[in-house]
Amino acid sequence: MSNWSIAVGTPFSDVRAAADVVSPYPNSATIAPLVDAILAVHSAQEL
């Protein structure tokens, strides 16, 4: 379990405030950019 909350699309302000990550992409379009961002951060931490 990752314990991350992700708001996608254009969430209500309460949802946006509660989320750990806010994606501007709608629903399933969020997955690829999110995975790329996570891998980039992970890769940078390994250096």
C-alpha positions as CSV (number, residue, x, y, z in Angstrom):
1,M,0.0,0.0,0.0
2,S,1.4,3.4,-0.9
3,N,-0.7,5.6,1.4
4,W,-0.8,8.3,-1.3
5,S,-4.0,10.1,-2.3
6,I,-4.2,11.3,-5.9
7,A,-6.8,13.7,-7.2
8,V,-7.3,13.7,-10.9
9,G,-8.8,16.0,-13.5
10,T,-10.3,19.2,-12.0
11,P,-11.1,18.1,-8.4
12,F,-13.2,20.1,-6.0
13,S,-11.0,22.4,-3.8
14,D,-11.6,20.2,-0.7
15,V,-10.4,17.1,-2.6
16,R,-7.4,19.0,-4.0
17,A,-6.4,20.2,-0.5
18,A,-6.6,16.7,0.9
19,A,-4.6,15.0,-1.9
20,D,-0.9,14.2,-1.8
21,V,-0.7,14.6,-5.5
22,V,-2.9,16.5,-7.9
23,S,-2.9,15.5,-11.6
24,P,-4.2,17.8,-14.3
25,Y,-5.0,14.7,-16.4
26,P,-8.4,13.0,-16.4
27,N,-8.8,9.5,-14.9
28,S,-6.8,6.9,-16.7
29,A,-4.7,9.5,-18.5
30,T,-3.1,10.2,-15.1
31,I,-1.4,6.8,-14.9
32,A,1.5,7.1,-17.4
33,P,2.6,10.6,-16.3
34,L,2.4,9.7,-12.7
35,V,4.4,6.5,-13.1
36,D,7.0,8.5,-15.1
37,A,7.2,11.1,-12.3
38,I,7.6,8.5,-9.6
39,L,10.3,6.7,-11.5
40,A,12.2,10.0,-12.2
41,V,12.1,10.8,-8.5
42,H,13.2,7.3,-7.5
43,S,16.0,7.3,-10.1
44,A,17.3,10.7,-8.8
45,Q,17.3,9.5,-5.2
46,E,19.5,6.6,-6.2
47,L,22.3,8.9,-7.5
